[in-house]
């Protein structure tokens, strides 16, 4: 019996391995699910065996099934079993399965801690390797905390294979357990100079990744990275380093200046396209951060643009794509240099690849000018017609609108053309952007007064033909356009040629199929139109016609009164009652038109979106107070209907608001007027520029009337924007001719009026006068209203927790030593103290010298960056308190309650603390950046006595990176070492001499640390 | 994949001629289907970078096999593009003229190769012989036992 079982299990073992499973699944295409469920049953049987080989085979198959999407979490414990096998072959299968199947909520992970620790310390490097690889996939905060110390030890393993894996996994550990960053950082830094290039590259990877999220804390590593950049030949590493510098430069503009040269050299020399691309990208980023006050970088920009042009011209689509992508980054800051490559970009619009066309579209945004806008848009419109996919067409549509409307319609010279473009766009089927077109129509019609007549005519045709499109419109977003059309026709109805016709169009029964909010607008604007129609008809003393109009309204409106939409219903019933009353008056031969149109009198001005915020809340008004007492809970249950009723009552009892007494009203009015007078953005009732335009002599020359006549308005719904392009050309030619004529006259006449301002001078872009004197009404925007500057950082970003001040760890460990609470928890009894020593040793050494160091650093900085200091000084007082808080918070964290917000605030306050606490480091960086020799090792003891001297020397040299401070540093060092009496004599000249002699001595003797490194990159300075 | 993709790992699946990407905590099947559709719908002359939701896909086609990598937009696309090729070269060296079937039936070996080359989203090793060293050691061990 027992023999049978064993035999069966062996059979099964040879029965089906992974290959068989894969083959089996492929052979059972029809009943895959069934086959797999039988397989899973087999696997379950296999997992019950004691034979580890069988188990491993089963787990291997499970891994494959997991990849196919089957849930295998039930086998988690078996995976752990296989992981703990002593045989590497099985162990690896276990780790592979774990890395695929385990995630943070897998509870068996807790069981693996000791197994992983054992594997990490295994003498076999592959055991360790596989453990590290696996761990990188499923590390949890608990695992990270427990194993951080073991991994740290592995970072100094003898085998580079292990070292590089250990270094890389540290990044994962930092993410999961941010407290480990501070103790581990010094060692990580050491790894940047590891003899093995693989380890070095791993360390660069990790630090780059860390620094990209919180660049501030890694500024002090810049010299080291700079050296790596100039010496390394590994393109992978170079790309990473260059990326890192891209993140650092915004914080330190001087770094950018230093970088430009080596980067341009790389651009010239490298043959690797990826590196070239990265360099160009970073140069762009650097130049963006430098863009203020660096006049001589145009050469680098030119170089970038040239290189990008080569990329774009390349036949490889990938390079083309990336070239365009990078080009768009340049466009933001240096639009001029991109504009010269317009031909190339327009060419890309015809590319067969959609994603390349999209990128080219992005670039077009910056290409347009008054001259070429029409041409470019015409081209885009052709693409719109050709485009097959709706996404690309929608993209084109939004781009057209973006391009035209950018910077307040800056480039549009002819708004009639723009309106007809918009109308053409409405004919697109299935676009999602009806709303966008509608808002553009509204915006243009409201803000460009001169265009209203034309816009209204267009909108009227659109409304007239709406029924042709309604079928489609219901489905897609284009019906939004009729919202705009109805509103424009209603609001500016005085421009309508045939208001009666439009009124009828708006009251068609078909309208009832439109969405509610659009119907509401239809109804409301029908009322406006009604007022206009009445006015014209009463003017003609045609009383029957007026009565017929009222009758039309009364006949058609009930349809809307029955609407399911509350808004439509309310408006329709209101207006219906009104019209009925008007009809009564008409029958008595009373003139009503005046009063009806008074209902809709007054001009509407555009209001900025944030204007509401600036309206002051009147005194004594508490917006949070209840208007009506809230119904108590007991009441609400049985008296709900009543509550609704009272609510409705308040809605209708408007007069209640006017109970404020006259005095109060007068006072408010006064206050409001005052407010308006002070508000520069309030458009006062002064004569508008529109009037100015009408009075201006010379405007008649602009052949607006001709254009109007030649436009085929009568063709329903088919205005042709193309014609405007020709017309515009003609118009410009005429203008030019006129200008020439005028110029002759002008010698005699004096210049007057706006129109002539541009007359003189050669024909340039700015000289193209708009066809309409465009009065673009600015939005009423209250002062202080800023564009939204909301902090959109994700509070859950794990990298926030890693925003930890690291500069004070190395040589300056004394500033903020590793508190007991910060030490990595140690479970094993290995020689942990040794691992910890860099921080602590430095700590012990520098404690004695802490005070003077701090002072000297501060003094130096005082001179250099007075402005920055102001802020810091403010925070100095708070710092002690903060420090105290940090300790508390960190203890909190250690207790295992990871409060994200707390971690965050800690990060922020530490950043605030950074500048002062690391002043010595910062000044080191300053020296490096200013090409001055680096003074001395930070471990040197500087006596307190030279301090007054330093400050006295430094004060006149504010902001300039001076070698005086360098000299002083040498003094402070050398004096302490050699001859104190000399300085008591206070003979400055003598000191300089001594210094000069000692400099040679010094440079020869200081062979350790980063000084040698940095001095090798530094050009010899004046010292 | 490379960098910052703590939750992203490249997945190899020979099943439908496609590599698969997994994002923890997201419905995997839907994402996979999306990515596969996205890549298969692209023509040969189109460029190898596609923006897909919040990741950029870099893919490379080898006969019927697509290798797709999702990266954040800060990553250098060209280097990823090269990395894919490097990976395929390693596969080619190990299987000596790699074919789809090799990948399909030796999935765990491919995993080892990938693990050697990439660890938590970073390039570890690009040297072919060094990538393959652990795998050879493994085969020796298996033969010995």
Interface residues (C-beta under 8 A of the other chain):
Chain A: X18 X19 X22 X23 X25 X60 X63 X64 X67 X68 X69 X87 X88 X89 X92 X93 X96 X99 X103 X126 X129 X130 X132 X133 X136 X137 X164 X165 X168 X169 X171 X172 X175 X198 X201 X202 X205 X206 X208 X209 X212 X235 X236 X239 X243 X273 X274 X277 X278 X317 X318 X319 X320 X321 X322 X352 X353 X354 X355 X356 X798
Chain B: X3 X4 X6 X9 X11 X13 X14 X15 X20 X24 X25 X28 X29 X32 X43 X45 X46 X47 X48 X49 X50 X51 X74 X76 X77 X78 X79 X81 X82 X104 X105 X107 X108 X111 X112 X115 X116 X119 X120 X122 X123 X124 X125 X126 X134 X137 X138 X141 X142 X145
